Amino acid sequence: PYDLYKADESELESLPCSQGLKARLADKSLGEATRIMEFCRDKGVGILFWQDDDYPVSLRPLRDPPVLLYYKGKLPDLSKKLCISVVGTRSMSEYGKRIAYKIGYELAAAGAVVVSGMALGNDSVSAAGAIVAGGSTVAVLGCGIDVTYPREHDKLFSEIISRGAVLTEFAPGTPPEGKNFPIRNRIISGLSQGTVVVEGDVKSGAMITARTAIMQGRDIYAFPGNVGETNSAGTNSLISDGAAIALSARD
């Protein structure tokens, strides 16, 4: 990176990349970086670089690891703790709500770190279960660390920070655009040794996380549901394709 930063225009011109990227590399201004660092310092936001000792070891081998992570709260030792991600659907059923809370509570009570995306539905319920159990939870955002999304989760955001951490690779001020969430899913699965899918249809964001986890070589678990119900279609298909059946945190 330092050699790229020092390179002049003639050296950049020889690089096998687009003209747009060359133009960005030619911009040597550190003004934006300085602004972000000052913002993080003033707001109590931590920054982890890829080479820092506290950077999660599980993310380093990824094909596209985040270079920077911004976080707030008490970051657990993600490199030594058992981390399990719990994902599902925003339009959860009562069955899915009970399961998400139960699995989040049981995992946290057993000492595992519950990783989620803090989305409406199963994600947030599993995080709430972990908090009530007195355990640790980490939420990975698809926006800047200073943006609470969804807005309904202002209180949950604060509670997660008190029991764990929220983190993101997106710079402060980044809005929660739809394209960000599939990108952040690789961090949810990448932090975790295993991913549990509570419920969701075959096109849900949870299935994207499951596929990412499979590509990363992580374990996949799914809760079975009623055949024919939309919210069970994704998990049942995962089980059919070889995912392990989960009935409790012990599994």
C-alpha positions as CSV (number, residue, x, y, z in Angstrom):
1,P,0.0,0.0,0.0
2,Y,2.8,2.4,0.8
3,D,4.5,1.8,-2.5
4,L,1.2,2.5,-4.3
5,Y,0.8,5.7,-2.3
6,K,4.2,6.9,-3.3
7,A,3.9,6.0,-7.0
8,D,3.8,8.9,-9.4
9,E,1.4,9.1,-12.4
10,S,3.7,7.4,-14.8
11,E,4.1,4.4,-12.5
12,L,0.4,4.3,-11.9
13,E,-0.3,4.3,-15.6
14,S,1.5,1.0,-16.0
15,L,-0.8,-0.8,-13.6
16,P,-3.3,-3.3,-15.0
17,C,-6.4,-1.6,-13.6
18,S,-9.1,0.8,-14.7
19,Q,-8.5,4.5,-15.4
20,G,-11.0,5.3,-12.6
21,L,-8.9,3.4,-10.1
22,K,-5.7,5.0,-11.4
23,A,-7.3,8.4,-10.9
24,R,-8.2,7.5,-7.3
25,L,-4.7,6.2,-6.6
26,A,-3.3,9.5,-8.0
27,D,-5.2,11.4,-5.3
28,K,-2.7,11.7,-2.5
29,S,-4.8,13.7,-0.2
30,L,-5.1,12.3,3.4
31,G,-7.8,14.8,4.4
32,E,-10.6,12.3,4.4
33,A,-8.6,9.8,6.4
34,T,-7.7,12.5,8.9
35,R,-11.3,13.5,9.2
36,I,-12.4,9.9,9.9
37,M,-9.6,9.4,12.5
38,E,-10.6,12.5,14.3
39,F,-14.3,11.6,14.2
40,C,-13.5,8.1,15.7
41,R,-11.3,9.6,18.4
42,D,-14.0,12.1,19.4
43,K,-16.8,9.5,19.3
44,G,-15.0,6.6,21.0
45,V,-14.9,4.5,17.9
46,G,-12.1,1.9,17.7
47,I,-10.3,1.1,14.5
48,L,-8.7,-2.3,13.7
49,F,-6.3,-2.6,10.8
50,W,-5.7,-5.9,9.0
51,Q,-2.2,-6.2,10.6
52,D,-3.3,-5.2,14.2
53,D,-2.9,-7.9,16.9
54,D,-6.6,-7.6,17.9
55,Y,-7.8,-8.0,14.3
56,P,-9.9,-11.2,14.1
57,V,-7.7,-14.1,13.0
58,S,-10.6,-15.8,11.2
59,L,-11.0,-12.9,8.8
60,R,-7.4,-12.7,7.6
61,P,-7.5,-15.8,5.3
62,L,-10.7,-14.6,3.5
63,R,-10.4,-13.9,-0.2
64,D,-11.5,-10.3,0.4
65,P,-10.9,-9.5,4.1
66,P,-11.9,-6.1,5.3
67,V,-8.8,-3.9,5.5
68,L,-10.3,-1.8,8.3
69,L,-12.9,-2.5,11.0
70,Y,-14.6,0.3,13.0
71,Y,-16.2,-0.8,16.3
72,K,-17.9,0.5,19.4
73,G,-18.2,-1.4,22.7
74,K,-16.2,-4.1,24.4
75,L,-14.8,-6.2,21.6
76,P,-14.6,-9.9,22.7
77,D,-11.4,-11.8,21.9
78,L,-12.9,-13.1,18.6
79,S,-9.7,-15.0,17.8
80,K,-10.0,-17.2,21.0
81,K,-13.7,-17.4,21.6
82,L,-16.2,-19.8,20.0
83,C,-18.2,-17.5,17.7
84,I,-21.5,-18.7,16.2
85,S,-23.5,-16.5,13.8
86,V,-27.3,-16.7,14.0
87,V,-29.2,-15.4,11.0
88,G,-32.7,-15.5,9.7
89,T,-35.5,-13.5,8.1
90,R,-36.9,-10.0,8.9
91,S,-40.5,-11.4,8.5
92,M,-40.1,-14.0,11.2
93,S,-42.8,-16.3,12.4
94,E,-43.7,-16.9,16.1
95,Y,-41.9,-20.2,15.7
96,G,-38.8,-18.5,14.4
97,K,-38.9,-15.9,17.1
98,R,-38.9,-18.5,19.8
99,I,-36.1,-20.4,18.2
100,A,-33.9,-17.3,17.6
101,Y,-34.3,-16.2,21.2
102,K,-33.6,-19.7,22.5
103,I,-30.5,-20.3,20.5
104,G,-29.1,-16.9,21.2
105,Y,-29.7,-17.3,24.9
106,E,-28.3,-20.9,25.1
107,L,-25.2,-20.1,23.1
108,A,-24.4,-17.0,25.1
109,A,-25.0,-18.8,28.4
110,A,-22.6,-21.5,27.3
111,G,-19.9,-18.9,26.7
112,A,-20.1,-18.5,22.9
113,V,-20.2,-15.1,21.2
114,V,-23.4,-14.7,19.2
115,V,-22.7,-12.9,15.9
116,S,-25.6,-11.3,14.0
117,G,-26.5,-8.5,11.6
118,M,-28.8,-6.7,14.1
119,A,-31.5,-6.8,11.4
120,L,-35.2,-6.8,12.2
121,G,-36.5,-10.3,12.9
122,N,-34.5,-13.3,13.9
123,D,-31.1,-11.5,14.0
124,S,-32.1,-9.0,16.6
125,V,-34.1,-11.5,18.7
126,S,-31.0,-13.8,18.9
127,A,-28.9,-10.8,20.0
128,A,-31.5,-10.0,22.6
129,G,-31.4,-13.6,23.9
130,A,-27.7,-13.4,24.3
131,I,-27.9,-10.1,26.2
132,V,-30.5,-11.5,28.6
133,A,-28.3,-14.5,29.2
134,G,-25.5,-12.2,30.3
135,G,-23.3,-13.3,27.4
136,S,-21.5,-11.6,24.7
137,T,-22.8,-10.6,21.2
138,V,-21.4,-8.8,18.2
139,A,-23.5,-7.1,15.5
140,V,-22.0,-6.5,12.0
141,L,-23.5,-3.5,10.3
142,G,-24.1,-2.7,6.7
143,C,-23.6,1.0,7.3
144,G,-21.4,3.4,9.1
145,I,-20.7,2.9,12.8
146,D,-22.6,6.2,13.5
147,V,-25.7,5.1,11.7
148,T,-28.3,3.1,13.6
149,Y,-30.2,0.8,11.2
150,P,-32.9,-0.1,11.5
151,R,-33.9,3.0,13.5
152,E,-36.1,0.9,15.7
153,H,-33.0,-0.7,17.2
154,D,-31.6,2.4,19.0
155,K,-32.0,0.7,22.4
156,L,-30.7,-2.7,21.1
157,F,-27.7,-0.9,19.6
158,S,-26.8,0.5,23.1
159,E,-27.4,-2.8,24.8
160,I,-25.2,-4.7,22.4
161,I,-22.4,-2.1,23.0
162,S,-22.7,-2.7,26.7
163,R,-22.5,-6.5,26.3
164,G,-20.2,-6.8,23.3
165,A,-19.6,-4.7,20.2
166,V,-21.0,-3.4,16.9
167,L,-18.6,-3.3,14.1
168,T,-18.5,-2.4,10.4
169,E,-16.0,-2.0,7.5
170,F,-17.9,0.9,6.2
171,A,-16.6,4.4,7.0
172,P,-18.6,6.6,9.3
173,G,-21.5,8.3,7.6
174,T,-22.1,5.5,5.1
175,P,-25.8,5.0,4.6
176,P,-27.5,1.6,4.8
177,E,-27.7,1.0,1.1
178,G,-29.0,-2.4,-0.2
179,K,-25.7,-3.3,-1.8
180,N,-23.9,-3.1,1.5
181,F,-25.6,-6.0,3.2
182,P,-24.5,-8.9,1.0
183,I,-21.0,-7.4,1.4
184,R,-21.2,-7.4,5.2
185,N,-22.6,-11.0,5.3
186,R,-19.1,-12.4,4.6
187,I,-17.9,-10.8,7.8
188,I,-20.8,-12.3,9.8
189,S,-20.0,-15.8,8.6
190,G,-16.2,-15.1,8.5
191,L,-16.1,-14.3,12.2
192,S,-17.8,-17.5,13.1
193,Q,-16.8,-21.2,13.2
194,G,-20.4,-22.0,12.5
195,T,-23.5,-20.3,11.1
196,V,-27.0,-21.2,12.3
197,V,-30.0,-20.3,10.0
198,V,-33.2,-20.1,12.0
199,E,-35.7,-19.5,9.1
200,G,-36.0,-17.8,5.8
201,D,-37.1,-18.3,2.2
202,V,-34.8,-19.5,-0.5
203,K,-34.0,-15.9,-1.6
204,S,-33.5,-14.4,1.9
205,G,-30.4,-12.6,3.1
206,A,-29.8,-15.5,5.5
207,M,-29.3,-17.8,2.5
208,I,-26.7,-15.4,1.1
209,T,-24.8,-15.7,4.5
210,A,-25.2,-19.4,4.4
211,R,-23.7,-19.7,0.9
212,T,-20.8,-17.4,2.0
213,A,-20.2,-19.5,5.0
214,I,-20.0,-22.6,2.8
215,M,-17.5,-21.0,0.5
216,Q,-15.4,-20.0,3.6
217,G,-15.4,-23.6,4.8
218,R,-17.5,-22.9,7.9
219,D,-20.0,-25.3,9.4
220,I,-23.7,-24.8,8.6
221,Y,-26.7,-25.6,10.8
222,A,-30.4,-25.1,10.1
223,F,-33.6,-25.4,12.1
224,P,-36.1,-27.6,10.3
225,G,-39.6,-26.2,9.6
226,N,-42.9,-27.2,8.2
227,V,-42.8,-28.3,4.6
228,G,-44.6,-25.9,2.3
229,E,-44.2,-22.8,4.5
230,T,-42.2,-20.0,2.9
231,N,-40.1,-19.3,6.0
232,S,-39.0,-22.9,6.1
233,A,-38.1,-23.3,2.5
234,G,-34.6,-22.0,2.9
235,T,-33.7,-24.0,6.0
236,N,-35.2,-27.2,4.7
237,S,-33.3,-26.9,1.5
238,L,-30.1,-26.4,3.4
239,I,-30.8,-29.5,5.4
240,S,-31.6,-31.4,2.2
241,D,-28.2,-30.2,0.7
242,G,-26.3,-31.5,3.7
243,A,-26.5,-28.8,6.5
244,A,-26.6,-30.2,10.0
245,I,-29.9,-30.1,11.8
246,A,-30.0,-27.8,14.8
247,L,-32.5,-28.3,17.6
248,S,-30.6,-26.5,20.3
249,A,-27.3,-24.9,21.2
250,R,-25.9,-28.3,22.2
251,D,-26.1,-29.4,18.6
